[in-house]
Amino acid sequence: MRVLIDVANGRISEELLAILVRAGYTVERGTAHVAAKRFDVVVVGSVDAAERLRRDHAAASVIVFTRTGDVEARICALEAGAQDAVDAGFPMSQIAARVGAAGRRAALVPRPPERIEIDGCTIDLPRSSLEDSAVASSTSPLHRAGPAGPAHGLVPIAETSRSV
């Protein structure tokens, strides 16, 4: 399971990283709202970060880390859509167990497709390409096959008039 840590408190971030790596998770530190799509669970250090993450990446499994004793922040985090909210005073082993539980719940939710087929066109999100099945031609990133295109029928997506 891939876990992203975006907690400003350096000591807590280091402890969390160490215990999650020992538990067998692949862990990185970074900015949650930028990289959330690549991770199974994202641990953030504020309710604001959780709200932004839920708004921008609705399917993200989010755990909010709050200050010791801040019950109000934990309630706000859960109301904002976080999977869980934990107090900095919790033992790190319990937090690792909660991350595992959030990852298992996230695995039950179907992931959005990376290839989408609409009206004879195939959109390949990882390759950033669009292919029109009506034209027998390969595409390159950020281009789509089309009858009005230059040699080989490739037209930059931005120049096409067909909406997807």
C-alpha positions in Angstrom: 0.0 0.0 0.0 1.3 3.5 -0.9 1.0 6.2 1.8 1.6 9.9 1.4 2.5 12.0 4.5 1.8 15.7 4.5 2.2 16.7 8.1 4.1 19.9 8.9 5.4 18.8 12.3 8.8 17.3 11.5 9.1 15.0 14.6 5.7 13.5 14.0 6.3 13.2 10.3 9.6 11.3 11.0 8.0 9.0 13.6 5.0 8.3 11.3 7.3 7.6 8.3 9.4 5.2 10.4 6.5 3.2 11.8 4.7 2.9 8.5 7.9 1.7 6.7 8.4 -0.9 9.5 4.8 -2.0 8.9 5.7 -2.7 5.3 4.0 0.3 3.6 5.6 2.3 0.8 5.7 5.8 2.2 6.6 9.2 0.8 6.4 12.7 2.1 5.0 15.5 -0.1 2.2 17.9 -0.7 -1.1 16.1 -0.6 -3.2 18.2 -3.0 -0.6 17.7 -5.7 0.2 14.0 -5.5 -2.9 12.4 -3.9 -4.0 10.4 -6.9 -0.9 8.2 -6.8 -1.5 7.0 -3.2 -3.9 4.7 -1.4 -3.9 6.7 1.9 -2.9 10.3 2.5 -2.1 11.5 6.0 -2.5 15.3 6.5 -1.9 17.6 9.4 -4.9 19.9 9.2 -8.6 20.1 8.5 -8.0 22.6 5.8 -5.7 20.2 3.9 -8.3 17.5 4.3 -11.1 19.8 2.9 -8.9 20.7 -0.1 -8.0 17.1 -0.7 -11.6 15.9 -0.6 -12.6 18.8 -2.9 -9.9 18.1 -5.5 -9.6 14.3 -5.1 -12.9 13.0 -3.8 -11.8 9.4 -3.9 -8.7 9.9 -1.8 -8.6 8.1 1.6 -7.6 10.8 4.0 -6.5 10.6 7.6 -6.1 13.9 9.6 -3.5 14.2 12.3 -4.6 16.7 14.9 -3.0 18.3 18.0 -3.3 16.4 21.3 -6.7 17.0 22.9 -8.2 18.9 19.9 -11.5 17.1 19.8 -13.1 19.9 17.8 -10.5 19.5 15.0 -11.1 15.7 14.8 -14.9 16.3 14.6 -14.4 18.9 11.8 -12.0 16.5 9.9 -14.6 13.7 10.0 -17.4 16.1 8.9 -15.1 17.3 6.1 -15.0 13.7 4.7 -11.8 12.3 6.2 -11.8 8.6 6.7 -10.3 9.0 10.1 -8.9 11.7 12.5 -6.2 10.9 15.0 -4.8 12.7 18.0 -1.0 13.3 18.0 -1.0 11.7 21.5 -2.1 8.3 20.1 0.6 5.6 20.1 2.2 5.4 16.6 1.4 1.7 16.4 -2.3 2.5 16.7 -1.9 5.1 13.9 -0.2 2.5 11.7 -3.2 0.2 12.3 -5.6 3.0 11.4 -3.7 3.7 8.2 -3.9 0.0 7.3 -7.7 0.0 8.0 -8.1 3.1 5.8 -6.1 1.4 3.0 -8.3 -1.7 3.2 -11.5 0.4 3.0 -10.0 2.4 0.0 -9.2 -0.9 -1.8 -12.9 -1.7 -1.8 -13.8 1.4 -3.8 -13.5 1.0 -7.5 -10.8 3.2 -9.1 -11.7 5.4 -12.0 -10.7 4.0 -15.3 -7.5 5.1 -16.9 -8.8 4.4 -20.4 -12.2 5.7 -21.4 -14.1 4.9 -24.6 -16.6 7.4 -25.8 -18.4 7.5 -29.2 -15.6 5.6 -31.0 -12.8 7.5 -29.3 -10.4 6.1 -26.7 -8.9 8.4 -24.2 -5.7 7.0 -22.6 -5.1 9.2 -19.4 -1.6 7.9 -18.5 -0.4 8.5 -22.0 -2.4 11.8 -22.5 -3.7 10.6 -25.8 -6.9 10.4 -27.7 -7.5 8.0 -30.6 -10.5 8.1 -33.0 -11.3 4.6 -34.1 -12.6 5.9 -37.4 -9.1 6.6 -38.5 -6.6 3.8 -38.6 -3.6 5.6 -37.3 -1.5 5.6 -34.1 -1.4 8.6 -31.9 1.2 10.3 -29.9 0.8 12.1 -26.6 -1.5 15.2 -26.7 -2.6 14.4 -30.3 -5.6 12.7 -31.7 -6.1 10.9 -35.0 -8.4 12.8 -37.3 -9.2 13.0 -41.0 -8.4 16.7 -41.2 -5.0 16.5 -39.7 -1.6 16.9 -41.3 0.4 13.9 -42.7 -0.5 10.7 -40.7 -3.8 12.2 -39.5 -2.5 13.6 -36.2 -3.9 16.8 -34.8 -3.0 18.3 -31.5 -5.9 17.9 -29.1 -6.1 21.7 -28.6 -6.8 22.2 -32.3 -9.7 19.7 -32.6 -13.2 21.0 -32.7 -14.8 17.7 -31.5 -15.5 17.8 -27.8 -14.9 14.8 -25.6 
